[in-house]
Amino acid sequence: MDIWRERMPEFSGPIVEAKYARMNAQAFNDAQRDSFAEAERMALRFSLADRVLISTPMWNFSIPYKLKQWFDIIVQPGLTFTFDPSQGYLPLLNDRPTLVILASGSDFATGMNRGRIDMATPYLREILRFVGIRNVRFVPIGPTTGPQQPIVAARERSEQRLAAMAMSF
Ligand SMILES: Cc1cc2nc3c(=O)[nH]c(=O)nc-3n(C[C@H](O)[C@H](O)[C@H](O)COP(=O)(O)O)c2cc1C
C-alpha cells in the first residue's frame, strides 16, 4: 500500500465521532457508519497480510504524518484492539513476521544521534504491539545524507542484514 497515493480519510468529524461512539457502546449515525466502514476496510486489509513490511523515513525524530494517519484510522476499538474492564487493553490481530526499514538522514543505529532521540522505533514497536504484532524486526538505514562514504557504508550494512533476514522472513 502506497500511503502517499491511496486515499485515506482525514481523521476528523464522523470518523472521530464513530471511534468515541464505539468506545461508549453507542449506535452510529449514517455518516459515522460510512466513515467507520473505511476504517474497517483498511484494518481488514492489514489483518489479512501474512507478513508486514513497513518502509518509512524518519521525519523529525518520528514517523511521517501519513503513516501516523494510517495508524490513527486502523487502531480502533473492535477492529484491532478491544478493552475489557477486568483485563485491560487486548490486541485483536494475530501476530505475524514484520519488518520495519527506517531510513534517516543521520545515523540512529544506537537509538540516538548527537543527543537527539529516535522516537520512530519505540513508537512503531508499541503501536504494533498494541494491536497484536510482536514479531517485529527493525533495520535502520542511516546516514542517508551528508558525505558519500558513510552513506554507502550504511546502505551496504543494511542490505546485508536484509539479505540475511530475507532467508527466514
Ligand atoms: C520533513 C523531514 C524531516 C526529517 N527529519 C529527520 C530526522 O528527524 N532525523 C533524520 O536523521 N533525518 C530526517 N530527515 C531525513 C530523512 O529521514 C532521510 O532523508 C531519509 O533517507 C528519507 O527517506 P526517503 O529517501 O526514503 O524519502 C527528514 C526529512 C524530511 C523530508
The ligand as a Gaussian input file, in Angstrom:
#p B3LYP/6-31G(d) Opt

LIG

0 1
 C       10.291000      16.505000       6.809000
 C       11.564000      15.740000       7.018000
 C       12.023000      15.501000       8.307000
 C       13.182000      14.769000       8.514000
 N       13.572000      14.515000       9.793000
 C       14.687000      13.777000      10.006000
 C       15.108000      13.471000      11.335000
 O       14.465000      13.814000      12.321000
 N       16.260000      12.768000      11.505000
 C       16.983000      12.333000      10.435000
 O       18.016000      11.702000      10.657000
 N       16.604000      12.587000       9.162000
 C       15.467000      13.298000       8.936000
 N       15.065000      13.556000       7.644000
 C       15.826000      12.940000       6.539000
 C       15.184000      11.647000       6.050000
 O       14.890000      10.774000       7.114000
 C       16.138000      10.929000       5.101000
 O       16.490000      11.789000       4.024000
 C       15.553000       9.635000       4.555000
 O       16.556000       8.938000       3.854000
 C       14.392000       9.910000       3.594000
 O       13.923000       8.688000       3.137000
 P       13.427000       8.530000       1.625000
 O       14.605000       8.905000       0.767000
 O       13.017000       7.115000       1.540000
 O       12.291000       9.513000       1.467000
 C       13.921000      14.286000       7.410000
 C       13.446000      14.527000       6.108000
 C       12.293000      15.254000       5.906000
 C       11.803000      15.475000       4.484000

